Amino acid sequence: MQKIKTALLSYGMSGKVFHAPFLYFHPGFEVLGAWERTKNLIQNDFPEAKRYSSIEQLLEDDVDLVVVNTPVETHYEYAKKVLLAGKNVIVEKAFTTTVAQAQELAAIANEKGVKLAVFQNRRWDSDFKTVQKILSQKLLGEIVEAEIHFDRYNPILSPKLHKETANAGAGVLKDLGPHIIDQALCLFGMPKSVFADIRITREFSLVDDYFDILLYYSDFRVRLKAGFFVREANPAYTIHGKKGSFLKPRGDVQEDKLKLGKKPNLNNWGTEAGENQGLLHTEINGEIVKKLIPTLQGNYYDFFDGVYNSIINNTVEPVTALDGVRVMQIIEAAIQSSAQKKAIDL
């Protein structure tokens, strides 16, 4: 199997938890190392890996693919540098801090003939995959409204300074927002307009930690919400159609297992506990049905497998730069809407 030589631009939580386990597990990737300015954490987990002291040193190595998993405000600068060096790129969310930056990166990748993928791993969450299946089967009839929540109860400020210092990449809108915005666009496509309320609710916070975004489609509406003062969680997904409803709690186990050091596999990885099944209440063939729906298996491996195929077999990236541009268009419109207190047409 042809190997893709891969390097990470950092080896903090995201590198250790979300990327390295799958890159090492997938037979098509060879992890060369990570850029670590002062620490040498990657060699604690993978002694054969290299520690690069600068991005220039990393790019001088025989690298095919670079994972840009640094703070959001640096994504554009680093991804552009990597693309101009002729390397394939995975960029974490938020893709960039502006639409213009996202469009420029997409244009450079196209010009250089390299692959550019956005790391939207939540498309491969077990709960989202289950919602996707319910909608694809048209079990709810014509959709009237939907809500997607990414709620937490966490009033304490993050110890990570880049998350709590006011900058172009900080705040929950560009942290959790890209996950559920991307999911909404996967399910329903681009809306016609956007209305949003973006707030600061935690004491001493300098960055937004709450948003309520309403996406306007021709015949239905989709609400996206995230906040840090939700002690009793709402369903992560609430979909209402003219025939019925589907409610699904957030239940994907992958992040928690990865944080515990569990290694991915292709058998039972990403299998949710039974108590998190979704509730389907609808009409099927003239009969009212109310039942729990078994949750599909999730696996972030599929994202990396998609990246592998895009590079080796020249297929489309699992999450494209255009997908990233569209998410940034929603984010920019939401910021403008909240500031002006009106809906913004796209």
N, C-alpha and C positions, 0 to 999 in steps of 0.2 A: 504494500500500500504506500503510495507516494506521501511523503511527510511534508507538512507545512511548518517551517521553522518560525516560531512565534515568540514574541517578547512582550512583557507588560511594562507600562509606564509607571506603575507603583505596585507595592505589595503590602497594602494595608488590608482593611476588612474586605473590600470588594475583590481584590486580587486573590486573597487567601480563601475566601468563601465562595464567590460566584464564578470565578474564571479558572483558576489553577486546577481545582478538582476535575472539571470536565475536560480541560485541555490535556491533562495527564491521562485521563481515562480513555479518551477518544484515540483510537490507533492512528489517526491521520495527522495528529499534531505532535511536534517536538518542541517542548518549551526550552528556549535557550537561556532565559533569565529575566530579570526585572531591573528597572532603574530605581535605585534606592540611594538617596543622597548621603545619608549618614548611617543607616542601619543595614543589616545584612540578614533580613528575616527569611527570604526565600530559601536560603541554603539550610536553614533550620528544618524546613519541610522537605526540600529537594536538594541534597548536597551536591548533585552534579550541575545544578543551575549556576548561572553567572550573575554577579552583581555589577550592573553598569553604573558608573559614577556620574554620567551625563547622558542626555538624549542623543548628543552627537556620537558618543562612543557606541550607544546602542544601534544607531542607524548605520554606523560603519561596519557592523557585524553582518553576517550572511543571514539576514532576517527577511522572511517573506510576509509576515503578518504582525502588526503591532496593535495591542489593546490599549486604547486611550482611556484609562480608568482613574484619572486625576480629578481634582475639583472642577465643577462645571465651568467656572469662569475661565479655565485654562484649555477647555476642549478645542475651541477653534484654533488657538495658536499652535497647540501640539499636533492636532490632526492635520492641519495645513502643512506643517513641517514634514510630517511623515508621508503624506500624499505626494508632496513635491519631490521626495526622495524615491518615489516610485514603489512604495510599499502598500500592500493591502491593509485596511484599517477596520477595527471594531471600535466604535465610540459609545461610551455609556450614555445613559440619559442624564440630564437633558442633553440632547444632541449638541446644542450651542446655546448662546444667550439671546440671539436674534435670528429672525428669518433670513436676513441678508447674509449672515455668516453661514447658515445652513445651506443656502443656495450656492454660495461660493464654493464650499467644500464639495458639494455634489458635482459642480461644474469641473473642478480640478480632477476629481476621481474619473470622470468621464473622459477628460482630455488625456489623462495619464494612462487610461486603460486598466485601472486597478479597481478592486472591489472595496466598497465602503458600506458597512453594515452598522445599524444602530442597535445597541444591546437592550432590546425590549423583552427581557426574559419572561415578564408576566403574561405574555401570550401563551406560554407553556405551563402556566399554573393549572392545577387540577380543576379548581372552581371555574375559571374562565373557560377552559375547554368544554366543560359541561354546559355552561350557558350557551356557548357557540353551537353545540349540538342541538340543544332545545330549539334555538331559533332557526337552525338550518332545516329542522323537521317541520317547521311552521305549526307547532302545536298550540300556539297562543292566538292564532289568527292575526289580523292586521294590528300592528303595534300602535298603541296609543301613547304610552309613556314608559320611560325606563330611568332607573337611578343606579349609579355605581358609586360606592363609598370606599374610601381607604381611611378608616377612622382609627384613632389611637387614644389612649389616655396616658399622656406623658407631659405634665406641666413643667418639667425640669429642662432647662436649656442644655443643649448638647455640649459635651466637652470638646468637640471638634470645632475649632475656631472658624474655619472656613464656612461652616454651616450656620453660624450665629452672627458673623460679621456682615454688615450690610455690603453686599457686592452684587454684581450683575447675575451671578449664578446661585445666590442663596435664596432660601425660603421654600416653603412646602409646595408652592405652585410649580417650581422647577425640580423638586425632589420627588414627591409622590404624584404630583400632577401628571407628568409625562406617562406614567404607568396607565392610569385610568382614562386619560385622553386618548392614548393609543388604542386601548381596548374599545372605547366607544367608536373610534373611527374604523376599527376592524369590523365591528358589528353592524354599523349603520352608515358608514361613509362620511364624507364631509358635510357639515350642516350649512345652512344658508346664512345664519348669523349667530352671534354669541352675546350673552349677557352674563356679567360676573360680579360677585362681591368678594373682594379679597381683603382680609383683615389681619391684625395682630391681636391675639387674645392672651398670650402668656405675659406675666409680669416681667419687665426688663428686657423683653425680646426686641431685637432690632430688625427682625425679618418677618415676613408674612408667615403665619402658622395656621391659617384657615382660608379655605376658598369654597365658594358655591358658584358653580358654572352651569348655565343653562344653554344647551345647544338647541337651536331652532331648526327643525326640518319641516318640510311642506305639510305633513299630516300628523306629526308627533313631536314630542319633546324628550330630551335626554338631560338629566341633571347629574352633575359630577360633584362630589363633596369630599373634603378631607379636613380634619381638625384634630387637635391634641387634647380635647376635653370631652371625650366620648367614653365614659367608663362602662356603660352598657351598650355594646355594639349593635348597630342596625344591621340588617342583611347587607352583605357586600353588593349583591345584585338583586334588584327588584324590577321585574319586567311585567308590564300589564298590556295585554292585547284584548281585542274585542271578543275573543273566545275564552280567555283565561289568563292566569298569572303564573309566574315562576319566581320563587324566592330562594336565594342561595347564600348561606353565610360564607365568610372568608375562611377557608380551611386548608389551603395548600401548606404542606409540611416541609417543603424543600429547604427554605431558608433556615428554619430552626434546626433541621438535621445537619445542614452544612456547617452551621455555627458550632455544633457539637463535635465536628470533625468527622462525621459520617461520610463515606465515600459513595458516589453515585454508582448505579448499576442499571441494567436494562430489564430487570425482572420486576421487582416490587417497589422500585424507587418512585417517590412522588405519590404514594397511595394514601389517600385520606382516611381518617377515622370515620366509621359509619355514622356517628351522631351528627356529622356535618353535612349530611345529604340535603339536597335541595328539595323544596316542596313544589310540586306541580298540581295546580287546581285548574282544570280546563274541561272542555267538551271535545270528545273524540267520537266520531261516527254517531252523533246524537246522544251520547251517554256522558253524564257528568263524572269526571274522574278526579280524585284527590289522592295523591300518593307521593311517597318519597322516591327520588330518582337517584340511583347509584352514581357516584362521582367518578368521572373518568380519571385515568392516571395522568399525572403531570410529569414532565421531565425536561429540564433545561438542556439536556444533551441534544435535543432535537434542534435547538438554535445553532449549536456549534457544528452539528452535522450539516445543517444548511449552509453555514459559512464555508465548511470544507468543500461541499459540492459546488458552491458558487465559484470558488477559486480554481479547483481542479477540473471541473466539468463545464465551467462558464455558464452556470445557471444563475437565476436571479437571486440576490441576497435574501435571506429569510426575513429581514426587516431592512428595507431600502433607504437610501438617502432621501428619496421623495417622501417616504413615510415620516422621516425625521423632520423634513421641511413642513409637512402638514401639521404635525404636532406643534411646532414652533409658531405656525400661523394662528392656531387656537390660543396658545399662551399669550402671544402679543395682543390678540384681539381681546382676551380676558383682562389683561392689564389696562388696556385703553378703555374698556367698558367700565371697569371698576372706578377708574379715575374720573370718567365723564358721566357716570351713572346713567348709561343708556346702552341699548343694544348696538353692536357693531356688525355691519354687513361684511361678508367675506367675498 
